[in-house]
Structures are given as structure tokens and as C-alpha cells.
Amino acid sequence: MNDIISVRYPRECEVTIYRTNTQTEEKVHTIIEEIIRKNNTKAENERIYHLGELTGYLDGNKMILDPDKYYSDKTSSSVVLIPLADYNRLEEKNETLNDGEVLLFSTQTKSYGQNEIYLDDTKFNIKKELDKSQLDEKNNDKDIPITYMIMKDEEQILNILKQTYEKSTQNDETKASLMAMTYYEAFDMKGSSELKKNVEQQIRTALSEQVPETFCSCSGRQINKDSFYKLYGSLFFMGMYLGFMFLMVTVLIIYYKQISEGYDDKGRYKIMQQVGMDKQEVKKSIRSQVLMIFFLPLIMAIEYLLSLGFALIVSAGTVFFKDLEHITTVVLMAWIYGTPIMYSLEMIPANIKWLFKVNPMTAVIESYHRILYWKELPLGKDVLYSAVFAIVMVIIGELVFAKLDDNFAEEL
């Protein structure tokens, strides 16, 4: 959950001013500094720069721009244009660009890999593709990938914005905002979550009161984190509640079905006893029905979780270690022979039986044997061990898969 919020809000507090000017920027920056100082905290990892923003989709080396269309597929991209002066100040570098040259940085882990890029029909030579930048991080989890283009100066950026948004059908006020440079200031803070939330709220209130003439937005990680948890926490609670209710309804339906069938079969069992079947055999027949209905789904669920956890780990590992596919085949073959599928656990010598019981699939297979063949209850302790092992496997598998999946595209 925290990863999702961090991707959406890379800094604790982000302030954006549209149709900016130097006087407003200085005023906003002063307001932020005063509030931070009053709360006895300190701004860290500051990011201050100007930008122009476009949206389109990438077709080969050409970015197709349509200001009135929203692109939601995987080829869509947000294009952020940054002046070279702001980039050099942010990165503490001294890069230079000629007319028609750009530096390019993409949040996608896959390299762009071309020497030129077009914004509609305007061609730019890529002087350098950056592997990392203070502007952002490479992360494939972003809803829309961002392509940062560092350009020679603001004048060049304004020309591109004007060319793109002049053909928009939006009203003049909106078009004027889109064709102007945007001021962006973001930073992290030291202190508790409560302190950060208070600072964010104070900045938001101060900007709305002291800079009302400018469209200025302030988004904070802590405030949005609380909203995020409230929204998804309530949805999670509703899901859990409805799931529990459906489970209870299912159990009650099965229970009353068994009771009603028991009353219906009462006469039949009396007849069976009259023709020679003893009480023990009758109980065994009834028990087999109950075991099939109540315990077989539980054992199947444990088996599924074990398979899922194993599959997540192996599938992620195979992307990076191709030979793991062949190793897995050998391990699975040994695992099959080490599981009492074609033989009984009772056939194993007592001094090494513990080794077979360490195998979580042993309890699963033995439970199938007991339910389907011997009409007996599964061994509770062994089933509990397999269930815990399966849950741990799924958690480890999910963590491994999530850790490695950002690099799948590069390896494949």
C-alpha cells in the first residue's frame, strides 16, 4: 500500500502553480519556508523547476499529440518539458544543448534506444538518454509513463506548447493556462506523520488565502494517505464483511442440506440395518458424506496455496536464471517420489518418517487418502502445518515476484 502512495506522491508535499510568474513563485516559496520554520521541521530533497506538459502516445520515434484526447492504453505517455537551466541547477551539472537537441529521461525501465524523437512533426536530436535523474525514478508501476525532455530554454518550450494547444477546442482561459509554464516545488520533511500532515494542511490553507489570484494546487502524501486508507479501508472492510456473510450462508446451506437429507435418508438407513448392516457401517457411510463436503475443499485450498507460492517464486526466478526451468523439473520429480502418493506413509521406516512429514504435501496427500479411501478425519496437526507453510510460501512468492517484476521487460 505504501509503495502505491509513494509512486503517486514521490515527495511529502508538492506545490504546483499554473500560469506562473516570478513574483508569485517568490511569494509561494516564502510562505512554504515560514510554515516549515514555525513547525520546527526542515525541508529535504527539494525539487524546484519549471515545466510544460503534453500528453500523447508514442508511435515508433514519433510522439503523437492531441490536446483534446485522453490516451489510456500502454503506449500513452505524459511528456514533461524542462528548461536546461533548471535541470543543471537541480542536478548540479553544466550540460549544454544546441538548437534542436534534447536530453531525454523516461520513467520506464526499458531504454528508448533511438537518436531522435518527434513531437508531432517537430524533430529533436537526442544528445543523451539519461539512466537516472533527480526529476523522477524509473518505475514501471506508474499508471502513465512519463518522458522528460530537457530543452535549451523556456522560449523553445513555450513555442511547442503554443503549437500543440492552439488547435485545442477548449475555452481560451484553459488554453492560456496550458500554453504557459508551470512552477513545481516539492520536498520531504523530518518529523512524525501528524506533523507532516499539519504542515501540508497549513500550506494548503495559506496558499488559498494569500495567493487567491493564482491557480495553485498543493498535494500532500500524508493527507492523501489518510484519504486513501479511508477509502480502501472501507472497501476492504465491506469485502471482508460480505465474504464472511457469504461464507456463513454457504455453511448454513450445507448444514441444513445435510440435516434435511439426513431426515430423508432416515428410513433408508433403517431398511439397511434390517437387511444386515450394523450401526458402525451406517455411521461410516454418513461420515464419508460429511468428510467429502466439509474437509475436501479445505485440503484443496491448501494444495492450491502451496502451488501458487511455488509458482510465483519459480516463474520470477526463471526470468533471470534460464537453467532454473530444468532444475525445477528435477526437483519436482524428486518431490513426487518424496511424497506418499503411490505408497502409504505407514510403509516408511519410523527413524526417517519425520523427514517425509517435513514435506508439506505429505499432509495434503495423506488427507486425501483418509477422506476418500479410509473415510476418516484428516490429522489436524499435520494439516495445520501444511496450511501455515502454504501461507508463508504465498507471502514469500508475492514479495519475490513484486521485487523482481520491474526488471522482467529488460530480461525478456
Secondary structure, 3 states (H helix, E strand, C coil): CHHHHHHHCCCCEEEEEECCCHHHHHHHHHHHHHHHHHCCCCEEEEEEEEEEEEEEEEECCEEEECCCCCCCCCCEEEEEEEEHHHHHHHHCCCCCCCCCEEEEEECCCCCCCCCEEEECCEEEEEEEECCCECCECCCCCCCCCEEEEEECCHHHHHHHHHHHHCCCCCCHHHHHHHCCCEEEEEEEECCCHHHHHHHHHHHHHHHHHHCCCCCEEEEEHHHHHHHHHHHHHHHHHHHHHHHHHHHHHHHHHHHHHHHHHHHHHHHHHHHHHHCCCCHHHHHHHHHHHHHHHHCHHHHHHHHHHHHHHHHHHHHHHHHHCCCHHHHHHHHHHHHHHCCCCCCCHHHCCHHHHHHHHHCHHHHHHHHHHHHHCCCCCCCHHHHHHHHHHHHHHHHHHHHHHHHHHHHHHHHC
